[in-house]
Amino acid sequence: MTPDQHRNEALRLARRSDHMVTYNLLCGGGPPGRPRGARATPRPTKLFDDFFYVGLGSVGAYVIRTSAGLILIDALHNEDEARDVIVPGIRSLGLDPAQIRYVVISHGHMDHYGGARYIAETYGARVVASAADWELMRGPRAPARDLVAVDGQDLTLGDFSMTLVHTPGHTPGTLSFIIPVSHLGTRHTLAMWGGTGLPRHPAARRQYVASLERFEKLAREARVDVVLSNHPFVDGSLAKMNTLHADPAGPNPFVIGQDRYADFIGILKHCVSATIVAGS
């Protein structure tokens, strides 16, 4: 396929499944930069019965409640944001940050790991990352090296397990997640792609596509019907959170069905494939 054919197919999938926000960001069909709302900090939000948002408008942090404590996915940029955004956000949701048992890092860029050291040192949480991305996390903000994620492992805490999948491309050790959730008691399966931005080097972009193809298969086998990005402006999460605040007992806008989730992955694949074919 030519670059234009890849972009046209991505556009077809985006229009069919209402993923234009993702298409515009990755295929360049809209204005550059982040959507206007990405600079605002959303209210801490209950996305599912035991799954919560405590991040910024530009980058996410997520809390999972289990029978044996809390799991935090990603930790924002630095200690200040961990202390002043994540911790009060957790408390505002009626949860106790002292119950954080794990901090799981999706990838080794500072906007995802910068607050992990504070959480680990303050609350005794263990920090989980891939071996490759432990090597990326350097400097005074990096957490002390701790647990190494194994591709395909189930991270279990109490009555809860989530699957960690090695999906290199965005970084050498990006982790993506398959997570069971429920909304008003109805069970669903959420997938979080661990690194959306396209890497610079052609080899990394080819690796990105290979990871997407593998994750697509795993998501299909798991019957994934919930899409979630760790940057909320990528998948329209900010608008969806507003919908949940307006009608918490209504349909959950994050639940999109298996076919629309497959289209989301297809958009990512075609957008990055267009850049590979174009040599850009």
N, C-alpha and C positions, 0 to 999 in steps of 0.2 A: 504494500500500500504506500502511496505517496503521503507526504506530510499533510496535504490538504484533505486527503481521504481519511486519514486518522482523525483529524480535527472535526471533519464532518460527521464521522461516526460517533465521536464523543458528543457532539452537539445533538445528534439524534437521540442518544441515550439520555442526555440531560433534559431535553424537552419532554421525552416520554415519561420520565420518572421524577420530574421536578427537582433536578440537581443543578440548576443553572448557576447557583452561587459557586459550586465546586468547579464547574466548567469555566466560568469567567476567570476564576483565580488561576487555574492551571493551564488552560489553553489560550489565555490572553484575549478572550472575547469581550472583556470589559475593561474599565479603567484600571490602571495599575494601582497597587497599594491595597491596604486593608480596608474593608468596609468601615463606614463612619462610626458605627457602634462599637467597633473593636477596641476603641480607646477607653470606653467606659467600663467600670467594674460592675458586673451583674450581681444581683443579690444572691447569696447562697441559696441553692435550689435543690429540692428533692426531685431528682429525675425519675427514679423508680423507688419501689418500696424500701430498699436498703442501699440505694446508690445515689450519691449526692455530688453536687458541683460546688467547689469552694475556690475557684480560680478567678482569673482576670478576664477582661474582654478579649485580650490578645492571646492568652495561653491558658490552658486548663489545668486544674488540679481536682482530683476526684476522690471521694471517700466511700468505702464499702463497709457497711456494718455487718458483722458476723456474730455468731454466738460466743466467740472467744476474743473479741476486740475488733479493731478497725484496721483496714488496709488503705493506705494513701497511694494513689497513682500520680506521680510527678509532684514537684515541690516548688515550682515557680523559679524566679531569678536569683533570689538571695535571702539572707537571714531576715531582713526587714519584711519582705513579703510573706515569708513563712510565719513570722510572729504577728504581723499586723493584718494579714488577709486570710491565710489558711486557718490559723488557730481560732481567731474570733468567729470565722465562718463556721467552723465545726461546732463551736459552742452555741452559736445562734440556732443551729439545727437540733439542739438538745442532745448533742453527743459530747463525749469527753476526749480531748486530744491526748490525755494521758493513756488512753486505751489504744493508741496507734501501735501496732505490732510490727508492721512492715511498711516501708516506703519503696515502691516499685518504680524504677526509672525507665521510661520508654526509650530514651536515647540520650547520648552524652553531650547534649548542647545545654549551655548554662541556664536557659530559660526553663528547662525541665528538671535540672538537678540542683540549682543554686541554693534552695532552701533545705535540702535533705540533711545537710550536716547539722543544722539547728534542730530539726525534728529528732534526729537520732540522738544528739547529745542531751537534749532537754527531756525527752520522753523514753529514751532507751529503745527506740525502734530499730529493727534491722533494716538495712538498705540492700535492695536487690537490683542488679544490673547485669547485662551480658559481659562476658570476659573482654570482648573487643572494646566495648564502650567504657569499661572501667579504665582502660588505657587512655581514653579521650578525656576523662574527667581529671583535670590537673589544676593545681593552684590552690589558693587559700579558701576558696568557696567549695571545693570538692569534698564530699564526704569521705571518711576513712573507708578504704576498700573492705568490703564485707562479703555478702553472699553473691555467688555467681549463678545466674540463671542458665539452666540447661534447656536447649531447644525442645519444645513439646512438653515440658514438665507442667504438672498441676501444682500450683501454689495453694496450699490448703491451710485454712485457719478455722477451727471449730467446724461448723456445719457447711462451710463454703469452700469451693475450689474454683480457681480460674486458670486458664491455660495460657502459658507464655510461649510465644512463637518467635523464633529468630527470623527476622525479615530484613536482611542487610540491603543497603541502597542509600537511603537518606544519610545514614552513618553506617560504619562497618558492623555495628552490633545492635541496630535498632530492634526493639521488641514490640510485637503487636500482641493483642490480647483477645481471647474469646471468653466471655463472661456471662454466666447465667444471671438473669434479673427477673423481676416480676413487677407488674403494674396492677395495683388493686387486686392482688392475688393471682393474676393470670401470668403464667410463665412465658418468658421470651429469652432470646439469646442475642447478646450484644457483641459486636466486634469493634475494636478500636485499632485502626491502622496507626502504627507507632511513629511514622515520620512522613509527612505529606510533601514538603518542599523538595523540588527536584535537585539532585546533586549536580555538581558542575561537570565532572569527568564522564566521558562516554561509557567507560567500563562500569562505573557505578550506576549509571542510568540503565544499562543492560541488566545489571544485578537487581536493580529496583523492579524492573518488569518481571524478572524471574521470581522474585519474592512475591509480587502481586499474584502471579499465576498460581504459586503454591498456596498462598493464603486464601485465594478464591476457592480452591478445592476444599481446604479445611473448613472454610465458612459454609460452603454448601453442605458438607457432611454434617456440620453442627446445626444446620437449619437456622443460620443467622438471619434475624429479621429486624435488627436495630443497628443503625449506623451512628457512630460517634467518632469525631476527630478530637485529638488532643489540642487543637487550636480551634476554638469555637466559631471563628469566622469562616472556616473552610466548608462546613456542612450546614450552615444556617442554625447552629445551636442557640445563638443569642435570641433569635425570633421564637424558636421553639420553647425556650425557657419562659419567655413572656407569655406564651400560650398556656403553659402549665400553671403559671401564677394566676392567670385570669380564670382558668377552669381546671383545678387540680383533680376533679372527679371525672373529667371528660376523657376523650380518646387521647392517648399519649402520642404527641407528634414525632417522637423519636422512633416509634415503631412504624417501619415502612414496608415490611414484608420481604420475603426472600428474593423476589424478582427485582425489586427496586434496589435492594442491597447489591445484587449482582451488577446492576447497571452502574452503581456508584464505583465499584471496582473497575468496571469497563471504561469509565471515563478517565480514571487515573491511568490505566494502561495505554489508552489511545493518546492521551495528552503527552505522556512521556515518550511514547513510541514516535510521535510526530517530531519531537526534537532530535531523537536518535537518527531517524531517516534523513532529516534536514542537515544533520551534522552541526547543530547549534548547541 
